């Protein structure tokens, strides 16, 4: 798994909703968190690692050097 950078065409594809949460998804999410930490990021979307799903991971921190809470968003919906 590696991070895809703009202007890669994968980043323009519409993501699909996830239909089930299983052991494979748990493994993928763990890999996404590991990759995000290696890149010193605060969030990573599935399409940034060439996965076609509506999923992203993030880490919420209250202080710059503090350990944060890892959060997984599955099938998020934006609303006003």
KOLNU-473017 format. One record per residue (C-alpha): residue number from 0; x, y, z. Coordinates in Angstrom, 2 decimals. Layout:
BEGIN
[NUM,[X,Y,Z]],
...
//
This chain:
BEGIN
[0,[0.00,0.00,0.00]],
[1,[1.32,3.46,-0.89]],
[2,[-0.03,7.00,-1.07]],
[3,[-1.15,8.23,-4.49]],
[4,[-0.50,11.88,-5.24]],
[5,[-2.30,14.45,-7.38]],
[6,[-2.84,14.48,-10.39]],
[7,[-3.25,10.67,-10.48]],
[8,[-6.60,9.84,-12.18]],
[9,[-7.66,7.49,-9.36]],
[10,[-8.21,10.55,-7.17]],
[11,[-11.01,11.71,-9.49]],
[12,[-13.06,8.48,-9.38]],
[13,[-16.28,8.41,-7.40]],
[14,[-15.93,6.21,-4.32]],
[15,[-18.35,3.38,-3.59]],
[16,[-20.04,2.67,-0.24]],
[17,[-18.72,-0.19,1.86]],
[18,[-21.19,-3.03,2.30]],
[19,[-19.59,-4.97,5.15]],
[20,[-17.06,-4.60,7.92]],
[21,[-14.95,-7.71,8.30]],
[22,[-11.44,-8.84,9.26]],
[23,[-10.02,-7.79,5.87]],
[24,[-11.34,-4.26,6.32]],
[25,[-9.87,-4.12,9.84]],
[26,[-6.47,-5.12,8.39]],
[27,[-6.72,-2.49,5.63]],
[28,[-7.68,0.23,8.13]],
[29,[-4.69,-0.70,10.31]],
[30,[-2.41,-0.47,7.25]],
[31,[-3.90,2.93,6.40]],
[32,[-3.18,4.22,9.92]],
[33,[0.39,2.89,9.75]],
[34,[0.93,4.56,6.37]],
[35,[-0.61,7.81,7.60]],
[36,[1.75,7.85,10.59]],
[37,[4.79,7.08,8.41]],
[38,[3.88,10.09,6.24]],
[39,[3.35,12.21,9.38]],
[40,[-0.19,12.97,8.25]],
[41,[-3.39,13.52,10.21]],
[42,[-5.79,11.79,7.82]],
[43,[-5.90,9.47,4.83]],
[44,[-8.74,8.58,2.46]],
[45,[-9.19,5.19,0.82]],
[46,[-8.88,6.65,-2.68]],
[47,[-5.45,8.04,-1.71]],
[48,[-4.24,4.42,-1.43]],
[49,[-6.05,3.31,-4.61]],
[50,[-9.09,1.79,-2.89]],
[51,[-12.51,2.69,-4.38]],
[52,[-14.40,3.00,-1.07]],
[53,[-16.06,5.78,0.91]],
[54,[-13.72,5.49,3.86]],
[55,[-11.12,7.61,5.58]],
[56,[-9.05,7.50,8.73]],
[57,[-7.91,10.40,10.90]],
[58,[-6.13,11.05,14.14]],
[59,[-7.45,13.75,16.47]],
[60,[-4.81,15.34,18.69]],
[61,[-5.22,18.04,21.30]],
[62,[-1.50,18.86,21.40]],
[63,[1.20,18.64,18.74]],
[64,[3.32,15.98,20.50]],
[65,[0.49,14.10,22.24]],
[66,[-0.82,10.74,21.11]],
[67,[-4.18,11.17,19.44]],
[68,[-7.38,9.20,19.08]],
[69,[-7.61,7.17,15.88]],
[70,[-10.98,7.58,14.14]],
[71,[-12.39,5.61,11.18]],
[72,[-15.15,7.05,9.00]],
[73,[-17.12,4.50,6.95]],
[74,[-19.58,5.74,4.30]],
[75,[-19.51,9.36,5.52]],
[76,[-22.17,11.74,4.19]],
[77,[-21.61,15.48,3.87]],
[78,[-24.53,17.69,4.74]],
[79,[-25.10,21.39,5.24]],
//
